[in-house]
Amino acid sequence: MQKKILWADDEIDLLKPHILFLEGKGFAVSSVNNGRDAVESVKNEDFDLVFLDENMPGISGLDALAEIKQLRPNMPVIMITKNEEEHIMEEAIGSKISDYLIKPVNPNQILLSIKKHVDEKRLINEKTTQGYQREFMQIGMSVSDRLSFQEWKDVYKKLVFWEMQLGQTDQGGMKEVLETQKADANRSFCKFIDKNYSEIIQDDDTEITLSHNLIRKHVNPMLDNEEPVYFILLDNLRFDQWRAISETINELYRTEQEDMYMSILPTTTQYCRNSIFSGLRPSEIESTFPDKWSNDEDEGGKNMYEKDFLASQLSRLRRDIKFSYTKITNLDNAKALVDQVPNMRQNQLNVIVYNFVDAFSHARTDVNIVRELADDEAAYRNVTATWFKHSPLWEAMQRIAEKPGKIVITTDHGSVRVKNAVKVIGDKKVNSNLRYKQGKNITYNAKEVFEVKKPKELFLPLQHLSSAFVFAMENDFFAYPNNYNYYVNYYKNTFQHGGISMEEMMCPLITLRPKGK
């Protein structure tokens, strides 16, 4: 369809060569010689873009801009002017112009501006598709179960990058290709975990950052400096969600390090977060703190002693420091956090556990209207980004940025959108998690799961002598034969955690510093 352009300039006759040039390129150009006629034209006709001279008789270009934006808020308006005064530029930019050109302008300059604002979507679609097609083969050839964890981080970063790039286009076919490639990568990643996890979790000197050595390896060295450290754990935050909220964070913070660590199994709050704060693996927590560890079948909360665990770990690290621990579970807690920031500056370490993403993912499973808000991966990211931008957490981070300090943003585990049901049979004491099961009498197809017949070898608590763990892999989830079809339909395409996938186990580990500090 031919693009329609309105050009308003009191010297429009002198611009005839430019207009003929654009018409030769296939654009339909209408022209007026004053701001009032420009406003009337926009009121009576649809245009794809407006060129607006800043200095015209009658109402000025800036006044015309204000009226045009009221009529068509989303229509691109490009200001053209001889005036290079800074306050004019600032006023035009503040009025949400799309571009600002200084006379004299040449035809190619005009054409470039049009393409940038009118043809942008098509050009982005084409370039994004071409870019992914070029890297598709490279990613496919690099994926195997022989990769190191560092190499897996590189693969996952590339997949997330292209997932987010293609998510901004309407290239449905390429999105399906990427989804298939991501599924293939996840399959190989699960084989990597199957072959290597036992050795990794047993190695006390492993170079891989895991849940239980995260604070020791990553946060402890920062405590040598006098400036405060803010350790923010956003429950259930995936790497792609970090990338989504980073667009807001980059307004005030410089990213010093964007890394990932490996969450331990099971990828649930009970195991991972207790491990992070205690600096111990789950069975070590159980033996060291028998009165503070709760197994799956025990009643009550599973994360009641995180502050105590943190104090114990700091003591073992010989850190006699002032620290705070704040857990945010509701809006009142969150609003209070903002007021606590000045007091936190007196501490060497401030830990903030913020529970929103996990709560949202559970609500998405149980509430239909929430499920519609986050129907797919892109929508799930967008909801997280929108929430963060307007959250008390971002408000608190804005206050933190007023003074020197470091922020570490991480999570305890991620989540994966499950699609394929795997049958499992267990007694009433088997836990209810859809991505892992623990118990004495569990029946399953060993080819469909990652089975752990000797939990203690993976530092998992042994509830009974014959207890075993089984983990769902890729995008599988466990379902019992009773009411099988109902539960499959209910849980399919929901976001779950506890099992093995890149999304669950490869967790963001980010270091930030306020800009200019």
Steps between C-alpha positions, in 0.01 A plus 500: 500500500626847405619703802346846541712793618400856594767771463434837667743782419451870417761457225339189357552613139876485553467140611339379177811301395489314832130425455555371146786283630272342761218449253750325275569266793130411519379734775185714471592851621249772593626851580382806695677829578391571859440334834123552510451324166723220623276443802187508283651253254584257781148543638339410166738244353717208615873540445784261576741785584518881521795728421450821697697824463572660837469864384180574303255794492195474722540228758856378542619153419516415871140616553389301196691199637310519829163498320602224260612279790161546665329389178742216411719414801680213325562659161869576431576874473841616378597859580705686239656833595777750436513571873773313688428654840505237774175606666310454171641148463412414861145628463450303179645182650288548814194519274586152371618572149637199316801678349662845476664614175699821438462688171623474236400135466587275208264244341682193635489645853124539463463149356701347785281672758184373327628143488603518865151601613259367236672190367674408826293193581552337159872573504539365856305187405725438201829572677406299810399201290820521295710531816345193663525300177873572490549387861254208488754256359776614735279451807382162375853375439624619839230327704600166647515333841878536491493874561632647823263699720668822382429399140140421591466851642614642166250283309213597730586872476485478120166318507353757739632784284336367186183403685462860614594644161256280310240565770487861381421397142207334326718224353295206628685244290841600635367498857396138449847416365659659807261318732603170341870587529453599864326167568792316338745698713302420814509132413880513476524706818302236688747237375783723625338512846435125495869431430663769712279618785614236748864594450426875509296493822754277677801715409570739789751690287292522183555811288128507424295739710214304659228595746700400807822681401340808342546734797848367578623533141315807380391717794764437767786666303290817466484535879869598509399848385343763724202573273175315575399193298133437420424136423157492331350156443195512272328167551456298177664753267611355166789636295266631230297681765821659630570623147147646487531696828858605419364753250363696795797434729746633239353847545682532833743209524805374316521122464844393621436130449222302333551135584307185588537237769363146524209440732518175695230232478213507572453846348256617767510770765518249785826347378668777300441804718584323825817382329590852384471654846647212698790439263423129535348227286156375610609187689772708672234751610292215639791359702636840614161653584268205576252730676487746208476273195159378378464208261234484229252305708542718811235756592565875505715743306819386333691830505455630853866532601677672211635781720637246749661305217658818364639598841654154535663518156641848565645369824669210320638750249634701797296803407418688819290760323172685534241357265126521444258242367165612352242269348227657285184292474230766461445860386523648852844340547604629161397860572681489834817387321536839330512679836756253634767584242669786695546269801637222278791722401644445849533125432775327308254246358128537436304196382160556339288199404219617273216262423305617196596295195439171682165619633403619153593166339282315752214745444538446126439129556194546719329815366375507141522876453864498619572213261368719215731784606804274461390263226850428371868564569501853355191602696648349818811716453296810421283464810814463713657809339184709544463394862864581577487846343214598731602298805618613843813293431603731215413798719730361769775442244465861387568610858792256531650656185531837675810380689798278410451126541463176311189301420493128427180383333436129484236235563465159661373321185312562178196336344410323176174493304391137518331331206539122521349283774694203638313239704616428854344296781565560871339471841343786697832606654661578164540877461268696271758685287445445127870498408648268763375222723644356818378195689528130575274345240513692174430330169616662177667437167873535569563613141279806551658638818826577679492251785698522821491168684769605749399854607789539745747486211343822373479648851122459511329422833394141545151493650483119499755228435334414169426858392588607146476819296386528140524820296307605192718622215459752217133610495348187656282493810379217719135395503326218685283252305196600708317787324794504259335696217362764736838571661683493167266765357516706820878513532609493135669826397542617859838610642640248747830437679673223688648305210777519242509756221712795396224736613489354852868430567685781318429793728592868451784633717539872441726764656394865474645835600318835491608710202738778591578350841 
